[in-house]
Amino acid sequence: MAETGPARTAGKAAGTYRRVVITGLGAVSPVGIGADVFAAAIRAGESGTGPIESFDASAFPRRNAGEVLDFDPADHLKRLDPARWGRSGLLAAAAARLAIVDAGMDEGQLEAAGAGAIMGTTSGESAVVQELAEQWIQGGLESIDGGLAGQTPAARIANAVSSELLLSGDTQTIPTACSASNYALGYAFDLVRSGEADVMLAGGADAVNRLTHAGFYALGAMAEDVPRPFAADRSGIVTGEGGAVLVLESYEHAQRRGARMYAEVLGYAANCDASHMVHPDAASIASGIRAAHEAAGVDPEQIDYICAHGTGTPTNDATEVAAAREVFGDRIPPISSIKSMLGHTMGAASGFGAIACCKALEQDFLPPTAHVTEPDPELGEGVDCVPGVGREARLNIVQNHGFAFGGNNVITILGRVS
């Protein structure tokens, strides 16, 4: 069993803090732009993966990704000059602008609320680095564009959000890979519940790029065609991209302005086992789930749905189900993976998961796992991965998973606002 450090937890059970709700959603995703378009595509089990267009993938035996093919930054941004920002930052800023519109807020309200931006990422401005590498290969060091080199810092992802919306609050980029959006949600939740800010934006962004694609291919983790989490014939991931942003707001602030409240953030927990570079650890994940439940003040039987990390690799899915079984026993809640539709959007993944959870609470449905014709019987009895398309269901409390290489695990718990 891996040695697991103390979990960082926060939520209702952690003290007398302010309630925190989610009032705005922004999605720039492979299945559509805008939270409503995103939710409709997810509910229908639509696929957003296909042949890679952003770079020449002809040298790879596996050439699919989840790209945002119809994204034009100029359609969404009012301040940022797209020529001066990398693709990850532009995806983040566009998602943030959409989230603020969805929340019914303007820049004056953001300023008064001390709003800031906490964004997660895996590869930072990977598309920029890819372009610089191509310049160096073609013409050597002297051919490198200095202005482009200035776009490489990962910190610019959160900076892009704050620059676009003129935010003056805490602005941080959290590079904890595939669990980064959940880390960002937890960080923003802490700032709002403690009174340091009335409003925060949180989420993540990453762009499809050759390096990440090559890395997962070299690991033997790349799917042959489409991702099929929890399926008997699953073969791995498909890389993806996008920007996912949520507006977190104190309940009192949201109530005063008559805001729509998608969900309440009940709590979260984060731990790191560092047991293995890439292999997840079931005991550590189970410990994190229990800590999240304790922080949120809920019991396992109250969880109505799990938005899984669900990468589609044989190891991840089996380990995630084993961890859930440790906590829930034979009554595992419905557990599905939206990566089956988006691909693995890296640092944005659990941000998209949180958006799907909010829409599921609002619209009373279970998000599906697409492309599954036969669930893997080796996962055991009682695993409902909601195969195919979404299913109507009344949800009250949902659980969102984010796991990353190195054993970085974050679980957030969201509930219907009462």
VEXVO-952046 format. One record per residue: residue in three letters; x, y, z of N, C-alpha, C in turn. Coordinates in steps of 0.001 Angstrom, whole numbers, plus 500000, padded with zeros to 6 digits. Layout:
N
alaXYZXYZXYZ...
//
This chain:
418
met500845498806500000500000500000500000500884501249500000ala500488502221499231501270503455499158501154504250500447glu502210504959500774502154505901501877501462507172501393thr500383507507502015499595508665501587499700509771502621gly500107510951502178500218512080503089498854512563503547pro498811513392504574497541513918505048496799514652503936ala495520514400503845494717515060502810494437516494503209arg494505517376502227494041518743502437492547518736502203thr491784519173503179490332519133503056489731520479503403ala488586520748502823487839521953503163486391521754502785gly485502522288503624484085522166503324483237522505504523lys482002522070504479481052522381505534481537521901506898ala482157520721506899482549520125508161483808520739508747ala484473521612507994485768522132508424485668523370509306gly484492523927509484484363525111510324483190525962509896thr483025527102510547481921527999510229482384529013509197tyr482233528670507953482625529516506848481403529847506000arg481606530746505048480520531111504149480208529982503172arg478952529879502789478563528937501744479056529465500399val479426528535499513479954528895498198479126528193497123val478673528970496144477858528414495066478517528698493717ile478094527929492719478569528106491343477461528773490551thr477770529935489969476738530737489308476988530966487816gly478148530566487308478443530771485894479311529654485355leu479052529273484108479789528186483469480263528620482091gly481521528358481794482075528659480478482820527469479926ala482400527000478755483021525820478151483430526106476713val484710525897476419485215525916475044485773524517474827ser484996523648474205485281522217474225485223521582472844pro485737520369472717485661519668471438484243519318471000val483266519351471916481878519056471532481024520317471453gly481638521483471575480886522714471427481351523811472352ile480956525026472012481339526213472769480105526792473444gly480213527042474742479093527508475539478547526374476388ala478136526690477607477721525653478558476495524887478095asp475534525561477492474317524872477054474599523930475890val475401524393474927475780523536473795476577522337474299phe477509522595475203478322521539475805477441520502476488ala476500520959477315475654520039478070474777519202477149ala474233519807476107473390519069475172474190517977474467ala475428518296474077476278517309473405476649516173474348ile476979516514475582477316515494476574476122514587476810arg474966515164476996473763514370477275473459513410476124ala473751513839474893473473513017473714474579512009473423gly475673512073474162476778511150473926477530511416472643glu477597512691472235478264513041470982479783512936471120ser480440512604470039481895512470470044482546513720469470gly483559514229470167484293515395469705485707515067469258thr486008513792469070487356513405468655487386513048467169gly488555513215466567488724512916465150490161513124464738pro490464513037463449491842513197462975492440514545463374ile493668514530463832494346515740464294494562516713463133glu494245517989463383494438519035462392495460520088462805ser495780520176464105496624521272464594498116521034464368phe498515519801464090499900519533463731499931518285462842asp501047518085462183501206516937461301501424515678462139ala500395514834462183500470513616462996500706512375462147ser501125512559460908501253511430459988502294510404460437ala503250510807461247504281509875461707503788508957462821phe502631509268463398502093508469464486501115507424463964pro501195506207464469500205505197464086498790505568464554arg498693506353465618497388506767466152497302508288466094arg496295508785465394496311510184464968495051510964465346asn494315510510466347493092511210466733493307512078467964ala492480513121468077492487513991469259491130514689469347gly490879515262470512489682516073470708490061517537470599glu489890518125469406490275519512469168489049520419469094val489252521680469439488190522685469306488371523324467932leu487755522734466945488034523106465560487405524433465155asp486326524827465824485609526048465427485911527230466337phe487081527218466996487412528276467951488150529420467271asp487552530591467293488189531829466850488188532777468042pro489355533056468639489389533905469838488684535240469651ala488752535798468453488146537107468211486629537094468375asp486024535925468293484572535829468466484156536038469916his485101535898470844484747535881472266485455536945473100leu486638537364472677487461538224473520487322539695473142lys487347540552474166487213541987473950488533542732474112arg489479542164474882490703542904475201491975542250474680leu492065540951474802493314540289474445493536540300472941asp494781540578472570495197540472471177495651539031470952pro494920538233470167495278536821470001496709536603469537ala497289537551468832498655537389468344499686537430469477arg499294537925470640500233538094471747500044537052472852trp499120536121472656498827535129473690498823533736473084gly499216532740473888499219531357473435497819530771473408arg497684529622472759496356529020472588495721528629473922ser496499528109474863495920527711476154495332528918476877gly496069530040476879495560531251477506494314531771476824leu494281531685475503493114532149474758491892531270475027leu492103529962475119491002529060475474490467529393476865ala491383529663477800490981530002479160490222531317479212ala490745532338478541490109533660478570488732533628477918ala488600532895476817487299532790476152486294532079477042ala486724531003477699485834530291478610485419531189479782ala486360531994480264486052532906481367485041533966480948arg485210534518479764484252535506479269482857534885479159leu482784533653478653481506532957478553480899532708479942ala481750532352480910481259532072482255480672533313482914ile481323534457482697480827535701483289479495536112482661val479382535955481361478100536244480697477025535308481237asp477369534036481391476412533059481910475987533397483330ala476906533962484103476597534339485489475812535641485584gly475683536363484467474971537638484489475724538723485222met477058538717485109477879539703485805478602540593484800asp478960541786485251479768542680484424481092542956485126glu481973543660484458483316543870485001483313544734486255gly482361545645486351482254546453487564481934545599488781gln481047544629488610480714543725489712481907542849490077leu482655542417489084483846541611489366484875542401490169glu485067543647489792486024544496490512485590544719491951ala484304545005492149483796545246493500483903544006494374ala483834542837493745483869541583494501485291541084494750gly486293541793494238487673541356494419487983540064493696ala487347539854492557487466538587491837488870538367491301gly489267537100491255490532536689490666490330535428489857ala491432534840489396491356533660488536492376532611488975ile491900531397489233492764530261489547492552529235488441met493599528977487676493481528092486521494492526953486603gly494060525779486162494930524622486151495414524292484754thr496526523579484667497050523158483368497961521950483542thr498158521232482449499141520149482404500398520594481674ser500214521088480470501359521388479601501597522868479395gly500843523740480070501042525173479902500773525608478477glu501631526456477955501475526933476571502216525990475628ser501730524762475584502394523702474832502427523966473335ala501369524540472794501351524824471360502391525874470992val502642526823471900503680527826471678505058527163471669val505300526300472655506578525596472721506783524757471468gln505718524117470998505810523325469772506236524191468588glu505645525381468466506001526268467359507438526751467467leu507890527049468680509280527470468877510246526352468505ala509880525122468881510746523988468534510864523837467023glu509755524049466328509790523956464869510658525049464263gln510604526261464844511467527342464369512930526987464551trp513261526433465708514649526075466007515151524977465064ile514296523982464808514680522881463919514942523394462505gln514121524321462064514222524812460690515347525821460482gly515607526660461521516571527730461288517564527983462390gly517553527143463427518492527336464515518031528410465487leu518886528688466464518538529606467549518205531004467040glu518920531456465998518706532812465503517327532998464871ser516659531909464532515354532011463877514196532116464862ile514494531975466149513411531961467141512819533352467303asp511508533407467311510748534644467489510723534988468976gly511376536083469361511438536474470766510080536771471358gly509207537370470577507862537650471072507100536375471369leu507282535369470521506639534079470752507212533410471992ala508523533522472175509155532942473365508582533537474644gly508204534808474590507620535461475761506243534955476128gln505637534168475242504306533626475513504352532275476231thr505540531748476483505642530370476974505293530153478447pro505456531112479374505209530794480784503775530305481038ala503655529228481776502334528680482101501498529678482895ala502151530553483655501426531541484457500528532425483601arg500836532537482317500053533393481448498638532877481220ile498365531612481568497010531081481390496042531794482321ala496364531854483608495520532610484540495610534107484263asn496807534574483870496962535995483555496062536415482397ala495861535503481440494997535821480310493566536076480765val493102535279481709491743535456482242491631536800482941ser492584537089483820492516538341484576492716539560483680ser493553539436482652493762540552481729492518540814480881glu491868539759480453490666539917479637489525540553480423leu489403540194481708488267540654482513488644541740483513leu489902542204483474490399543246484391490226542841485852leu490566541606486165490450541118487533491629541586488369ser491354541968489606492405542469490493492719541512491631gly491973540412491731492179539469492823493274538463492545asp493386537488493435494417536458493343494376535805491966thr495537535737491314495642535147489985496765534117490008gln496394532831489862497374531752489981497108530689488924thr498187530134488372498092528958487517498656527768488281ile497872526706488373498260525516489134498604524405488147pro499873523978488085500299523023487056500311521574487534thr499242521142488190499217519770488708498540518816487724ala498787519050486452498413518118485388496923517824485390cys496578516547485317495202516167484989494212516334486141ser494687516691487314493780517015488419493757518522488699ala494376519305487823494631520715488121493364521551488262ser492343521289487450491115522083487569490439521865488916asn490480520637489415489898520395490739490719521092491825tyr492045521114491676492868521901492602492452523368492546ala492257523881491332491870525284491169490517525562491813leu489578524645491642488264524810492268488393524841493790gly489230523959494324489418523949495772490054525227496281tyr491054525716495563491742526966495934490743528127495913ala489971528239494831489002529325494718487918529205495782phe487493527990496049486502527739497097486997528246498447asp488257527965498777488828528434500039488823529961500130leu489168530635499021489212532096499027487826532702499245val486817532105498646485459532659498780484864532323500141arg485011531097500575484374530709501845485000531424503035ser486289531796502905486980532469504003486730533974504020gly486133534512502960485852535935502888486930536758502220glu487963536110501680489014536861500990488536537417499658ala487518536811499094486904537309497860485440536916497871asp484611537709497224483203537344497074482975536501495834val483849536665494849483723535951493572485108535506493119met485207534279492611486434533796491996486088532997490751leu487004533025489784486881532180488609487894531050488737ala487469529842488372488364528688488500488102527711487370gly489145526995486979489009525996485922490358525587485404gly490432525336484093491696524906483520491691525007482011ala492885524894481428493017524969479968494273524253479520asp494188523619478371495324523003477701495027522924476212ala496074522829475406495933522737473960496551521435473458val495947520857472438496508519675471798497890520024471229asn498845519128471389500202519392470906500938518084470674arg501991518153469892502739516957469503503407516291470698leu503987517086471614504729516508472734503844515640473617thr502672516164474008501772515390474865501289514140474142his500939514307472859500485513165472072501571512090472015ala502802512515471748503912511566471660504176510890473004gly504049511646474082504298511087475400503339509974475748phe502052510206475518501072509165475833501184507980474880tyr501565508252473622501781507140472701502958506285473167ala504036506942473604505222506210474070504914505373475306leu503974505834476126503580505080477319502692503883476985gly502269503780475731501353502711475352499945502959475838ala499606504237476075498311504583476654497330505179475652met497689505169474361496865505821473346495835504850472764ala494588505300472682493524504469472131493725504240470639glu493262503108470163493371502786468749492505503709467896asp491302504062468402490414504930467630489718505950468529val488755505506469345488057506413470252488225505927471688pro488130506826472657488228506399474058486948505691474496arg487102504562475191485969503776475679486155503459477163pro486094504452478040486259504160479464485258503106479942phe485733502199480779484943501151481427484466500064480472ala484824500144479197484405499137478233485356497947478235ala484833496790477862485663495596477804486775495747476771asp486506496504475706487499496658474634488225497994474676arg488298498623475844488990499914475931490476499721475696ser491104500728475082492526500578474760493357501792475156gly492747502854475708493545503987476143492862505319475928ile493650506379475981493136507735475908493238508284474488val492542509377474273492746510249473125492995511631473709thr494080512288473332494364513606473899493327514621473430gly493090515636474252492104516655473926492549518019474406glu491700518997474160492017520369474551490737521108474916gly490919522303475471489777523154475756490025524070476933gly489046524924477165489054525808478327487757525629479087ala487861525429480389486692525247481263486810526200482435val485796527032482645485826528015483731484482528026484441leu484539528083485773483344528194486598483455529434487467val482323530092487716482264531254488604481812530773489972leu482678530962490969482350530628492357482037531911493100glu480992531871493901480480533088494527479934532744495911ser480081533651496851479467533391498144477950533361497981tyr477312532519498759475860532368498660475161533702498888glu475638534457499864474999535739500179475128536724499019his476307536772498411476541537670497282475648537290496109ala475569535993495833474721535521494734473251535803495017gln472855535613496246471444535830496606471067537303496476arg471981538191496884471679539630496807471450540092495378arg472169539501494436472005539953493059471020539086492259gly470361538161492954469366537333492295469937536373491273ala471112535843491545471804534978490577471214533575490543arg471286532949489381470986531523489265472130530752489908met471808529757490700472814528952491381472742527525490852tyr473772527128490114473803525776489566474008524720490646ala474904525028491572475288524038492571475976524732493726glu476029524053494845476826524497495984478068523619496073val479214524257496308480438523496496551480416523077498019leu480230521791498263480102521307499633481449521053500287gly482461520740499478483783520497500036484675519793499041tyr485923519607499427486885518910498573487988518324499435ala488771517437498824489962516915499482491036516664498433ala492277516884498820493415516648497930494478515867498690asn495033514848498050496172514159498635497160513783497537cys498325513319497943499348512909496979500102511731497570asp500063510588496876500756509418497416502174509291496879ala502446509834495667503774509740495050504284508308495011ser503346507367494912503715505956494917504376505535493616his503904506091492506504408505696491193504252506876490253met505140506987489286505091508128488375503775508195487609val503286507047487116502082507082486282500979506139486741his501278505195487611500294504187488013499465504705489187pro498130504789489064497303505269490182497238504234491304asp496950504701492500496910503841493679495509503858494279ala494861502698494338493462502616494781493295503053496235ala494214502641497099494083502986498517494162504495498721ser495056505158498008495193506602498123493950507317497610ile493440506846496470492217507464495925491055507280496896ala490913506085497441489837505829498410489970506731499628ser491210506916500097491436507814501233491002509235500892gly491303509683499662490898511015499241489388511162499159ile488716510119498680487245510167498608486649510287500008arg487147509474500933486637509546502309486879510932502910ala488048511497502643488354512823503175487431513877502568ala487128513750501286486209514699500646484818514595501244his484365513364501496483052513181502129483020513826503516glu484093513625504263484147514214505608484138515735505533ala484911516283504598484952517741504456483600518302504058ala482879517577503205481581518045502724480454517750503700gly480733516929504705479692516577505670478647515653505090val479086514723504214478150513781503604478627512362503864asp477691511418503714478000509999503817478019509386502421pro478702508260502248478769507644500921477409507399500287glu476432506988501082475115506673500516474377507906499994gln474867509093500306474237510312499799474737510711498404ile475804510106497926476350510444496614475484509792495533asp474955510613494629474062510124493582474775509822492267tyr475961510382492071476651510215490791478129510538490974ile478982509807490255480419510087490231480819510438488805cys481368511640488622481976512016487353483426511551487436ala483702510434486767484971509743486941486123510449486244his487338510166486728488524510555485958488497509793484639gly488233508487484702487838507685483556488611507897482269thr489910507647482276490713507922481092490477506931479963gly490083505703480303489927504688479276491113503744479159thr492138503935479997493213502944480032492766501790480929pro493192500574480624492789499448481472493123499648482942thr494323500188483218494750500347484606493948501409485331asn493783502601484725493089503675485422491670503272485793asp490929502749484852489522502464485121489360501382486183ala490195500354486117490119499293487118490479499825488501thr491506500669488569491923501230489854490870502169490413glu490263502986489552489244503930490012488024503199490554val487608502141489874486466501355490358486824500648491663ala488028500121491767488450499462493002488437500439494174ala488889501676493929488874502690494984487447503027495392ala486566503170494406485163503457494709484539502313495510arg484897501081495158484336499928495870484806499902497326glu486032500364497571486524500446498956485653501363499803val485164502437499185484387503434499919482901503092499927phe482376502698498777480926502523498638480466501080498803gly481392500133498833480993498740498918480311498301497635asp479249497530497786478535497023496606477637498067495963arg477368499175496675476481500201496113477301501355495549ile477961501103494424478687502179493761477673503030493000pro477684504344493189476758505191492427477049505091490931pro476123505487490070476445505570488647477748506353488456ile478650505808487643479976506398487465480289506429485973ser480445507615485416480644507729483973481808508660483663ser482252508625482412483400509434482000483066510254480763ile483139511586480899482915512453479746484139512500478834lys485271511943479271486434511840478381486126510970477177ser485115510124477279484715509308476143484256510170474969met483859511410475255483376512328474220484382513426473898leu485062513942474921485976515076474752487397514648474427gly487751513404474732489148513061474856489637513556476215his490905513317476482491480513746477764492001515169477592thr491282516124478155491620517539478003492639518022479038met493320517090479653494463517370480532494084518291481697gly494691519466481791494426520353482921493005520875482990ala492278520810481872490883521263481855489902520153482219ala490389518909482352489509517748482438488512517812483591ser488994518018484812488054518030485935487251519327485982gly487691520366485263486857521559485095485657521249484233phe485879520532483122484752520090482306483866519131483098gly484487518294483937483706517414484791482796518186485725ala483320519262486308482511520086487213481364520762486467ile481625521221485239480561521833484444479487520796484133ala479908519585483749478934518521483485478114518207484738cys478761518208485896478038517956487151477010519045487424cys477392520290487202476452521399487427475246521289486514lys475488520978485245474385520840484298473528519618484621ala474150518557485111473393517370485504472473517671486685leu472950518459487643472112518875488772470967519773488305glu471279520672487371470269521614486889469205520918486039gln469627519987485194468732519401484198468282517981484520asp468700517463485654468252516135486110468608515020485122phe469904514825484883470325513706484043471678513189484493leu471961511952484113473260511346484337474084511473483055pro475226512123483082476094512152481895476528510736481530pro476630510442480236476949509070479834478438508825479618thr478766507554479388480054507152478843479783506686477416ala480254507433476442479985507098475046480849505914474593his480449505320473470481207504274472773481274502956473537val480472502778474569480514501534475340479372500623474887thr479721499504474312478714498508473952478697497356474946glu479856497053475511479936495993476522480824496457477678pro480225496799478828481047497166479987481969496008480379asp483125496354480898484116495347481266483610494513482441pro483364493210482251482862492391483356483885492226484478glu485176492441484168486204492291485195486181493427486218leu485424494478485933485265495558486919484338495135488053gly483618494043487867482768493522488924481322493943488786glu480496493368489632479057493652489606478771495058490123gly477677495608489635477168496872490180477825498118489643val478586498022488536479214499202487950478329499707486810asp477671500823487032476801501440486031477546502621485433cys478097502434484231478861503510483596477986504359482675val476678504214482760475715504973481956476127504908480473pro476142503726479893476660503580478531475801504247477464gly476472504862476493475773505377475314475349506817475411val474178507056475975473615508401476073473181508670477504gly472924509951477794472526510332479138471189509727479542arg470958509711480837469743509110481376469124510050482405glu467817510186482375467141511055483336467340510529484751ala467615511446485671467801511074487074467750512332487921arg467177512223489083467158513321490044468407513211490904leu469287514197490806470537514190491540470526515282492601asn471082514966493760471206515958494830472658516237495199ile473478515194495242474898515368495580475731514548494602val476753515190494014477588514524493011479057514686493374gln479865513788492837481285513705493176482098513787491894asn483096514672491865483890514917490670485345514535490934his485883513613490121487228513097490329488251513787489430gly489439514006489966490577514469489190491842513817489708phe492491512997488878493717512305489271494830512660488288ala496061512653488772497181513045487914498391512173488193phe499315512180487231500579511464487406501240511907488711gly501951510984489330502597511277490593501686511116491786gly500437510686491538499508510444492639498819511680493167asn498694512728492350497975513936492765496473513729492571asn495753513570493661494330513254493610493507514375494257val492456514797493568491546515809494127490112515388493827ile489281515413494858487865515083494715487058516273495201thr486142516761494364485251517845494773483835517302494885ile483088517836495841481706517416496080480788518604495860leu479818518452494959478863519495494640477468519023494989gly476614519964495402475263519606495774474220520574495241arg473001520087495164471887520949494777471725522040495836val471487523268495398471374524393496325470004524350496994ser470016524404498313468761524381499064468649525618499942
//
